[in-house]
């Protein structure tokens, strides 16, 4: 029934900074403790949303989470920031909820046994600064998707065996968005240098909770070699949309024969694009989207335009007729923390009734875009250093900004 794909992007928060919090994410380590520009970051993210919305793609905005996270700090006995050690201060100040691909796993109603959209927020337990997102994410998603069409599961138990990073490790192949699809869950193999962030047990639990037909759920093991090369999420090494699945030859272990022959599977070889360049450019962290008038285009990070091998790979995809065009966008502030265009968005396939049930105030249109630009210009700093996290006025500014945003988006922000 007229199902389309919509995107929810995480609006980048006013405390965006580089704290080197994500061991295994090479960009985060590389830019640790450098100076960030939250205003530019938020505008870059918002412009990306506007670019998609102008192409006719349904686009929603999810608010940032309150930072510093006073609830988490108080739970540890802190009532002011003065005595909080740097490591904790950085974690509780992180704007990492911007990467909405890690917010949840969502199964569309055409895939589930009860014909409802199933939503499981990710527990993100592998990293402290990300684990504190789960409760507020659940709170936001319940407000965004209210009513009987949606089933909200709680995050999986907060324990290492159930480590779950959401849609960044989840893909869906289908003949069209409305059709029953094959949901692909990617979990980590036994890596040596860097930790895997998703377990098979967690992925299986989500498939079960979402009441997927077992024949339509595929579990792929991410190769340890890829993880150790800095591929901390599947969306750094593969992309998919409708029938099309594009992956790097070093992405998985035991991949052969796992996908239905009805899909178009395109392999990018190590020779064409060494894994080092795939991680450096975030080639696979592009958004592969179907235009309303038909045909697919790619929204790629600007970094790919500057890498000859990545550009040749995209040219090949165009020549072979898989995609019509590539649009290179600048999301460099997010990229420096290891988050490309696809990390910033959570995809959700919705039919007409489900779309109508979504809270109307978060759909991006011209007016909301202008309002959010003004809100960012007014409330955001253009520079944050690690020392600035000790400045009490940053916490006040951030709180004030989110209070105003709550009125704009008509969402309760805790
Ligand atoms: O979890 N970076 C995020 C990037 C998430 C990217 N998301 C997807 N691939 N879908 C992470 O590693 C860095 C924060 C810091 O170092 O300040 C960070 O959390």
Boltz pocket constraint, residues with backbone or C-beta under 6 A from the ligand:
constraints:
  - pocket:
      binder: B
      contacts: [[A, 17], [A, 18], [A, 19], [A, 20], [A, 21], [A, 22], [A, 25], [A, 28], [A, 29], [A, 94], [A, 96], [A, 99], [A, 101], [A, 102], [A, 130], [A, 168], [A, 232], [A, 233], [A, 235], [A, 236], [A, 337], [A, 338], [A, 339], [A, 340], [A, 342], [A, 343], [A, 344]]
      max_distance: 6.0
